[in-house]
Amino acid sequence: MNYQELRGRKNMDISIWTAEKNDYEPLLRLFKQVHEMHVAERPDLYKKNSTPVEQEFFESQLINNQQQIFVDLIGNDIVGVIVTKEEVTPENSFVIARKVLFLNSLCVDETHRKKVSEKN
């Protein structure tokens, strides 16, 4: 489904917001889902951790101008998160200056994966 189709749907209360401090607890559930997948797939790189994103680190990301955390809501429920980071490559003798936006993390809550709303 593309953006235009989604936008034209009625009775579908989807919204995307920039994360705020009070989003930490519901987002921690999603951060845990991402981390558990990493631990399962790459135990050589990731270790189990019940709090993979500490609240202090989360809040530091919120005030960092090069990072953004976006939450996807259906109604009042946070069902997704995207964490981005902008990096600047300065110009030098072999590259042109540029900004690159990296997608550091993306998660759709496991209870909402593979679902498409049938509401019209």
ChimeraX commands (.cxc) that place a marker at each C-alpha (Angstrom):
marker #1 position 0.00,0.00,0.00 radius 0.5
marker #1 position 1.48,3.37,-0.93 radius 0.5
marker #1 position 1.17,6.68,0.90 radius 0.5
marker #1 position -1.67,7.97,-1.27 radius 0.5
marker #1 position -3.76,4.83,-0.66 radius 0.5
marker #1 position -3.10,5.02,3.07 radius 0.5
marker #1 position -3.93,8.72,3.16 radius 0.5
marker #1 position -7.24,8.12,1.39 radius 0.5
marker #1 position -8.43,5.46,3.82 radius 0.5
marker #1 position -11.16,6.34,6.30 radius 0.5
marker #1 position -11.42,5.14,9.89 radius 0.5
marker #1 position -7.69,4.39,10.00 radius 0.5
marker #1 position -6.15,6.35,12.85 radius 0.5
marker #1 position -2.44,6.12,11.97 radius 0.5
marker #1 position -0.08,8.91,12.90 radius 0.5
marker #1 position 3.66,9.45,13.07 radius 0.5
marker #1 position 5.23,11.68,15.71 radius 0.5
marker #1 position 8.64,12.67,16.93 radius 0.5
marker #1 position 9.34,10.77,20.15 radius 0.5
marker #1 position 9.15,12.54,23.50 radius 0.5
marker #1 position 10.55,11.70,26.94 radius 0.5
marker #1 position 7.30,10.10,28.10 radius 0.5
marker #1 position 7.48,7.63,25.18 radius 0.5
marker #1 position 10.41,5.79,26.76 radius 0.5
marker #1 position 8.48,2.98,28.48 radius 0.5
marker #1 position 6.32,1.95,25.49 radius 0.5
marker #1 position 9.34,2.28,23.16 radius 0.5
marker #1 position 11.49,0.14,25.44 radius 0.5
marker #1 position 9.21,-2.80,24.55 radius 0.5
marker #1 position 10.06,-2.26,20.88 radius 0.5
marker #1 position 13.77,-1.73,21.54 radius 0.5
marker #1 position 13.74,-5.07,23.40 radius 0.5
marker #1 position 12.14,-6.80,20.40 radius 0.5
marker #1 position 14.88,-5.50,18.11 radius 0.5
marker #1 position 17.60,-6.44,20.57 radius 0.5
marker #1 position 16.21,-9.96,21.12 radius 0.5
marker #1 position 16.26,-10.52,17.36 radius 0.5
marker #1 position 19.89,-9.37,17.23 radius 0.5
marker #1 position 20.84,-11.68,20.11 radius 0.5
marker #1 position 19.08,-14.64,18.46 radius 0.5
marker #1 position 20.63,-14.04,15.04 radius 0.5
marker #1 position 24.09,-12.85,16.06 radius 0.5
marker #1 position 25.00,-14.08,19.55 radius 0.5
marker #1 position 28.64,-13.57,18.55 radius 0.5
marker #1 position 28.01,-9.80,18.51 radius 0.5
marker #1 position 25.09,-9.18,20.89 radius 0.5
marker #1 position 24.55,-10.20,24.48 radius 0.5
marker #1 position 21.31,-10.51,26.39 radius 0.5
marker #1 position 20.25,-7.32,28.10 radius 0.5
marker #1 position 16.85,-6.64,29.64 radius 0.5
marker #1 position 17.29,-2.88,29.07 radius 0.5
marker #1 position 19.07,-2.52,25.73 radius 0.5
marker #1 position 18.39,1.25,25.63 radius 0.5
marker #1 position 18.83,3.06,28.93 radius 0.5
marker #1 position 16.50,5.98,29.59 radius 0.5
marker #1 position 19.42,8.41,29.87 radius 0.5
marker #1 position 20.71,7.36,26.42 radius 0.5
marker #1 position 17.20,7.62,24.95 radius 0.5
marker #1 position 16.80,11.15,26.30 radius 0.5
marker #1 position 20.22,12.15,24.95 radius 0.5
marker #1 position 19.08,11.04,21.48 radius 0.5
marker #1 position 16.00,13.26,21.78 radius 0.5
marker #1 position 18.11,16.40,22.22 radius 0.5
marker #1 position 20.77,15.48,19.64 radius 0.5
marker #1 position 20.12,17.50,16.47 radius 0.5
marker #1 position 21.68,14.76,14.31 radius 0.5
marker #1 position 19.31,12.05,15.57 radius 0.5
marker #1 position 15.57,11.60,15.31 radius 0.5
marker #1 position 13.25,9.03,16.82 radius 0.5
marker #1 position 9.85,8.68,15.16 radius 0.5
marker #1 position 6.97,6.71,16.62 radius 0.5
marker #1 position 4.09,5.18,14.69 radius 0.5
marker #1 position 0.77,5.21,16.50 radius 0.5
marker #1 position -2.47,3.46,15.75 radius 0.5
marker #1 position -4.96,5.22,17.93 radius 0.5
marker #1 position -3.06,5.81,21.16 radius 0.5
marker #1 position -0.85,2.71,20.88 radius 0.5
marker #1 position 2.78,2.97,19.81 radius 0.5
marker #1 position 3.21,0.19,17.25 radius 0.5
marker #1 position 6.43,1.18,15.52 radius 0.5
marker #1 position 9.65,3.13,15.85 radius 0.5
marker #1 position 12.34,4.42,13.51 radius 0.5
marker #1 position 15.65,5.78,14.78 radius 0.5
marker #1 position 17.69,7.85,12.33 radius 0.5
marker #1 position 21.05,9.58,12.49 radius 0.5
marker #1 position 22.39,12.26,10.16 radius 0.5
marker #1 position 26.11,12.21,9.43 radius 0.5
marker #1 position 28.07,14.86,7.60 radius 0.5
marker #1 position 31.02,13.99,5.40 radius 0.5
marker #1 position 33.18,17.08,4.95 radius 0.5
marker #1 position 34.66,17.79,1.56 radius 0.5
marker #1 position 38.27,16.87,1.09 radius 0.5
marker #1 position 40.65,16.04,-1.76 radius 0.5
marker #1 position 38.74,12.88,-2.77 radius 0.5
marker #1 position 35.06,13.32,-1.78 radius 0.5
marker #1 position 32.38,15.97,-2.12 radius 0.5
marker #1 position 30.77,17.18,1.09 radius 0.5
marker #1 position 27.42,15.55,1.78 radius 0.5
marker #1 position 24.88,14.66,4.44 radius 0.5
marker #1 position 23.71,11.06,4.80 radius 0.5
marker #1 position 20.71,9.91,6.80 radius 0.5
marker #1 position 21.25,6.48,8.35 radius 0.5
marker #1 position 18.43,4.27,9.53 radius 0.5
marker #1 position 19.82,2.93,12.81 radius 0.5
marker #1 position 16.77,1.01,13.92 radius 0.5
marker #1 position 13.32,0.12,12.69 radius 0.5
marker #1 position 10.72,-1.95,14.50 radius 0.5
marker #1 position 7.06,-2.78,14.05 radius 0.5
marker #1 position 5.58,-4.29,17.21 radius 0.5
marker #1 position 5.36,-8.06,16.82 radius 0.5
marker #1 position 1.59,-7.88,17.46 radius 0.5
marker #1 position 1.14,-5.65,14.37 radius 0.5
marker #1 position 3.48,-7.30,11.88 radius 0.5
marker #1 position 2.02,-8.61,8.64 radius 0.5
marker #1 position -1.30,-6.85,9.25 radius 0.5
marker #1 position -3.15,-4.66,6.81 radius 0.5
marker #1 position -6.22,-2.83,7.93 radius 0.5
marker #1 position -9.38,-3.81,6.08 radius 0.5
marker #1 position -11.19,-0.63,7.09 radius 0.5
marker #1 position -12.22,1.68,4.24 radius 0.5
marker link #1:1,2 radius 0.2
marker link #1:2,3 radius 0.2
marker link #1:3,4 radius 0.2
marker link #1:4,5 radius 0.2
marker link #1:5,6 radius 0.2
marker link #1:6,7 radius 0.2
marker link #1:7,8 radius 0.2
marker link #1:8,9 radius 0.2
marker link #1:9,10 radius 0.2
marker link #1:10,11 radius 0.2
marker link #1:11,12 radius 0.2
marker link #1:12,13 radius 0.2
marker link #1:13,14 radius 0.2
marker link #1:14,15 radius 0.2
marker link #1:15,16 radius 0.2
marker link #1:16,17 radius 0.2
marker link #1:17,18 radius 0.2
marker link #1:18,19 radius 0.2
marker link #1:19,20 radius 0.2
marker link #1:20,21 radius 0.2
marker link #1:21,22 radius 0.2
marker link #1:22,23 radius 0.2
marker link #1:23,24 radius 0.2
marker link #1:24,25 radius 0.2
marker link #1:25,26 radius 0.2
marker link #1:26,27 radius 0.2
marker link #1:27,28 radius 0.2
marker link #1:28,29 radius 0.2
marker link #1:29,30 radius 0.2
marker link #1:30,31 radius 0.2
marker link #1:31,32 radius 0.2
marker link #1:32,33 radius 0.2
marker link #1:33,34 radius 0.2
marker link #1:34,35 radius 0.2
marker link #1:35,36 radius 0.2
marker link #1:36,37 radius 0.2
marker link #1:37,38 radius 0.2
marker link #1:38,39 radius 0.2
marker link #1:39,40 radius 0.2
marker link #1:40,41 radius 0.2
marker link #1:41,42 radius 0.2
marker link #1:42,43 radius 0.2
marker link #1:43,44 radius 0.2
marker link #1:44,45 radius 0.2
marker link #1:45,46 radius 0.2
marker link #1:46,47 radius 0.2
marker link #1:47,48 radius 0.2
marker link #1:48,49 radius 0.2
marker link #1:49,50 radius 0.2
marker link #1:50,51 radius 0.2
marker link #1:51,52 radius 0.2
marker link #1:52,53 radius 0.2
marker link #1:53,54 radius 0.2
marker link #1:54,55 radius 0.2
marker link #1:55,56 radius 0.2
marker link #1:56,57 radius 0.2
marker link #1:57,58 radius 0.2
marker link #1:58,59 radius 0.2
marker link #1:59,60 radius 0.2
marker link #1:60,61 radius 0.2
marker link #1:61,62 radius 0.2
marker link #1:62,63 radius 0.2
marker link #1:63,64 radius 0.2
marker link #1:64,65 radius 0.2
marker link #1:65,66 radius 0.2
marker link #1:66,67 radius 0.2
marker link #1:67,68 radius 0.2
marker link #1:68,69 radius 0.2
marker link #1:69,70 radius 0.2
marker link #1:70,71 radius 0.2
marker link #1:71,72 radius 0.2
marker link #1:72,73 radius 0.2
marker link #1:73,74 radius 0.2
marker link #1:74,75 radius 0.2
marker link #1:75,76 radius 0.2
marker link #1:76,77 radius 0.2
marker link #1:77,78 radius 0.2
marker link #1:78,79 radius 0.2
marker link #1:79,80 radius 0.2
marker link #1:80,81 radius 0.2
marker link #1:81,82 radius 0.2
marker link #1:82,83 radius 0.2
marker link #1:83,84 radius 0.2
marker link #1:84,85 radius 0.2
marker link #1:85,86 radius 0.2
marker link #1:86,87 radius 0.2
marker link #1:87,88 radius 0.2
marker link #1:88,89 radius 0.2
marker link #1:89,90 radius 0.2
marker link #1:90,91 radius 0.2
marker link #1:91,92 radius 0.2
marker link #1:92,93 radius 0.2
marker link #1:93,94 radius 0.2
marker link #1:94,95 radius 0.2
marker link #1:95,96 radius 0.2
marker link #1:96,97 radius 0.2
marker link #1:97,98 radius 0.2
marker link #1:98,99 radius 0.2
marker link #1:99,100 radius 0.2
marker link #1:100,101 radius 0.2
marker link #1:101,102 radius 0.2
marker link #1:102,103 radius 0.2
marker link #1:103,104 radius 0.2
marker link #1:104,105 radius 0.2
marker link #1:105,106 radius 0.2
marker link #1:106,107 radius 0.2
marker link #1:107,108 radius 0.2
marker link #1:108,109 radius 0.2
marker link #1:109,110 radius 0.2
marker link #1:110,111 radius 0.2
marker link #1:111,112 radius 0.2
marker link #1:112,113 radius 0.2
marker link #1:113,114 radius 0.2
marker link #1:114,115 radius 0.2
marker link #1:115,116 radius 0.2
marker link #1:116,117 radius 0.2
marker link #1:117,118 radius 0.2
marker link #1:118,119 radius 0.2
marker link #1:119,120 radius 0.2
view
